[in-house]
Amino acid sequence: MNDWDVVVVGAGPAGAASAAQFAGKGFRVALLDRAHFPRHKACAEYLSPGVRNVAQRLGVWDSIQRAGPCSVPGMEVVSSSGKVLRLDYSVEGRRQYAATLPRHVLDERFVAHAVASGATLMSGVIAHEPMMDGSTVVGVRASQDGATLSVPARLTVVADGHRSTIARALNVSVPAWWPVRMGLVAHYEGQARLRDGFGQMHLGPEGYCGVAPLPDGRLNVAIVIKADAVRSSGLRASDFFERWIQRMPALRTLLADCSRISPVRGVGPIGSRARRVSTDGAMLVGDAAGFFDPFTGEGIYRALRGAELLCEVGHDALLRDDVSAARLARYDTLRSREFTRKLAVTSLVQLFVQFPLLMEYALPRLTRRTQALEVLGSVLGDCSDAREFLNVPTLWSALRP
Ligand SMILES: Cc1cc2nc3c(=O)[nH]c(=O)nc-3n(C[C@H](O)[C@H](O)[C@H](O)COP(=O)(O)OP(=O)(O)OC[C@H]3O[C@@H](n4cnc5c(N)ncnc54)[C@H](O)[C@@H]3O)c2cc1C
């Protein structure tokens, strides 16, 4: 008999949310992570309004709320020439809010929720490869403090993030061909002149920079740039980061009275996709199942919503004692139904981010077309179905000359 019903590799939001749900249904769940929590994670730390809805369903929102997140009404996109588009989130006239919370706090809340639900947390455990019985995944081989460890399970949940060791070993992960970028993130404190509490997204040479208010008057500053930009500059990441800010007049002014209070954390290259998200005995979730780009800030939402879909299918498979690829394939279908259209919207937005002239064209038009703008905001905030934006009348109204 397997020791565990489910082994979850990676205790980020995707893994912890999956573990909590399986454990809550009475399954024996091992949740393993190479890190010890709380741990830092390079992220813009922005929770789209949709996160609140899923986190409420998962029963973890109250705990997040007690950690004192900062409520954010929306984002301003600032083009290279200084044009500003203000994007907020409303559904049928009702205002929704995004939130921010440092990842070392947020992720610990998710892990604590998984443990309170009955999962066993194994920290400092590095997963190296799937254990196979023929073509079926039957757990993972790992190590802890240099000693090897086998963690056999009926179902393996692959949630080890964007450079997933297990997804690569299963040969289902493919690096993104566009856009190929990396992220650099730091915390600041001081008097930033953010208008009305909105975050700001500044578009610049070879990338963009997001500035978002954090609790306690701090700021998250995240630069996303071409994957080789730091290496080819010959600079240290922290020097590159500060020089890049200095090259952007509006950003320089915004942060003039602020100082950096954390190291610059880097991550990259950040894009990947998975050819499939289930196989015999295993299911992928969160960034391990693919990640596009942080501009539209939906990674955590996708991680949590993906975990909900995974558990719906995985629960049924465990009850039937059938974790074959054929049984788990419904998860692939549910995910593509759920995420493909939003991906089309974010890809469209990326096109404008990549080509500054397109952005200069779109920003003043969208600012005037308030109805299309409201729809775009609610779709990007994960509050509305992407179909509401992806139809000819709305697209025409947003982008016509
Ligand atoms: C620069 C940047 C900014 C971003 N900003 C935002 C934002 O503002 N809002 C948003 O919603 N999303 C943002 N994202 C995306 C977001 O960070 C991810 O989508 C989210 O963290 C995915 O969660 P996850 O649980 O899949 O993976 P992760 O949060 O990466 O968790 C994976 C876990 O797996 C563990 N792990 C990895 N390998 C192993 C191994 N071999 N063995 C054991 N454990 C392992 C890691 O320690 C980690 O704890 C950003 C991404 C980047 C790169």
The ligand as a Tripos MOL2 file, in Angstrom:
@<TRIPOS>MOLECULE
LIG
   53    58     1     0     0
SMALL
NO_CHARGES

@<TRIPOS>ATOM
      1 C1          8.5360   38.8170  -11.6550 C.3       1 LIG1
      2 C2          7.2080   38.1480  -11.3710 C.ar      1 LIG1
      3 C3          6.1760   38.8740  -10.8300 C.ar      1 LIG1
      4 C4          4.9480   38.2630  -10.5870 C.ar      1 LIG1
      5 N1          3.9440   39.0010  -10.0660 N.ar      1 LIG1
      6 C5          2.7330   38.4370   -9.8680 C.ar      1 LIG1
      7 C6          1.6710   39.2000   -9.2910 C.ar      1 LIG1
      8 O1          1.8220   40.3650   -8.9500 O.2       1 LIG1
      9 N2          0.4700   38.5900   -9.1150 N.ar      1 LIG1
     10 C7          0.2560   37.2750   -9.4700 C.ar      1 LIG1
     11 O2         -0.8580   36.7830   -9.3010 O.2       1 LIG1
     12 N3          1.2610   36.5390   -9.9760 N.ar      1 LIG1
     13 C8          2.4860   37.0860  -10.1740 C.ar      1 LIG1
     14 N4          3.5070   36.3250  -10.6660 N.ar      1 LIG1
     15 C9          3.2730   34.9010  -10.8930 C.3       1 LIG1
     16 C10         3.2240   34.1430   -9.5880 C.3       1 LIG1
     17 O3          4.3950   34.3690   -8.8350 O.3       1 LIG1
     18 C11         3.0810   32.6600   -9.8660 C.3       1 LIG1
     19 O4          2.1160   32.4490  -10.8690 O.3       1 LIG1
     20 C12         2.6780   31.8800   -8.6030 C.3       1 LIG1
     21 O5          3.6820   31.9910   -7.6190 O.3       1 LIG1
     22 C13         2.4620   30.4250   -8.9640 C.3       1 LIG1
     23 O6          2.3160   29.6600   -7.7970 O.3       1 LIG1
     24 P1          2.8410   28.1610   -7.7480 P.3       1 LIG1
     25 O7          2.3770   27.6030   -6.4610 O.co2     1 LIG1
     26 O8          2.5360   27.4660   -9.0160 O.co2     1 LIG1
     27 O9          4.4380   28.2730   -7.7660 O.3       1 LIG1
     28 P2          5.4330   28.8960   -6.7060 P.3       1 LIG1
     29 O10         4.7820   29.9830   -5.9660 O.co2     1 LIG1
     30 O11         6.6660   29.2010   -7.4860 O.co2     1 LIG1
     31 O12         5.7350   27.7100   -5.7000 O.3       1 LIG1
     32 C14         6.4770   26.5940   -6.0970 C.3       1 LIG1
     33 C15         7.0660   25.9510   -4.8610 C.3       1 LIG1
     34 O13         7.7380   24.7620   -5.2620 O.3       1 LIG1
     35 C16         8.9350   24.6340   -4.5270 C.3       1 LIG1
     36 N5          9.8350   23.8100   -5.3170 N.ar      1 LIG1
     37 C17        10.3810   24.1020   -6.5180 C.ar      1 LIG1
     38 N6         11.1390   23.0810   -6.9420 N.ar      1 LIG1
     39 C18        11.0700   22.1210   -5.9990 C.ar      1 LIG1
     40 C19        11.6410   20.8210   -5.8710 C.ar      1 LIG1
     41 N7         12.4090   20.2960   -6.8320 N.pl3     1 LIG1
     42 N8         11.3800   20.1190   -4.7740 N.ar      1 LIG1
     43 C20        10.5800   20.6300   -3.7870 C.ar      1 LIG1
     44 N9         10.0170   21.8400   -3.8570 N.ar      1 LIG1
     45 C21        10.2500   22.5760   -4.9580 C.ar      1 LIG1
     46 C22         9.4190   26.0560   -4.3440 C.3       1 LIG1
     47 O14        10.2700   26.1720   -3.2240 O.3       1 LIG1
     48 C23         8.1070   26.8180   -4.1680 C.3       1 LIG1
     49 O15         7.7610   26.9820   -2.8110 O.3       1 LIG1
     50 C24         4.7530   36.9000  -10.9040 C.ar      1 LIG1
     51 C25         5.7960   36.1630  -11.4520 C.ar      1 LIG1
     52 C26         7.0170   36.7690  -11.6760 C.ar      1 LIG1
     53 C27         8.1200   35.9640  -12.2780 C.3       1 LIG1
@<TRIPOS>BOND
     1     1     2 1
     2     2     3 ar
     3     2    52 ar
     4     3     4 ar
     5     4     5 ar
     6     4    50 ar
     7     5     6 ar
     8     6     7 ar
     9     6    13 1
    10     7     8 2
    11     7     9 ar
    12     9    10 ar
    13    10    11 2
    14    10    12 ar
    15    12    13 ar
    16    13    14 ar
    17    14    15 1
    18    14    50 ar
    19    15    16 1
    20    16    17 1
    21    16    18 1
    22    18    19 1
    23    18    20 1
    24    20    21 1
    25    20    22 1
    26    22    23 1
    27    23    24 1
    28    24    25 2
    29    24    26 1
    30    24    27 1
    31    27    28 1
    32    28    29 2
    33    28    30 1
    34    28    31 1
    35    31    32 1
    36    32    33 1
    37    33    34 1
    38    33    48 1
    39    34    35 1
    40    35    36 1
    41    35    46 1
    42    36    37 ar
    43    36    45 ar
    44    37    38 ar
    45    38    39 ar
    46    39    40 ar
    47    39    45 ar
    48    40    41 1
    49    40    42 ar
    50    42    43 ar
    51    43    44 ar
    52    44    45 ar
    53    46    47 1
    54    46    48 1
    55    48    49 1
    56    50    51 ar
    57    51    52 ar
    58    52    53 1
@<TRIPOS>SUBSTRUCTURE
     1 LIG1         1 GROUP 0 **** ****
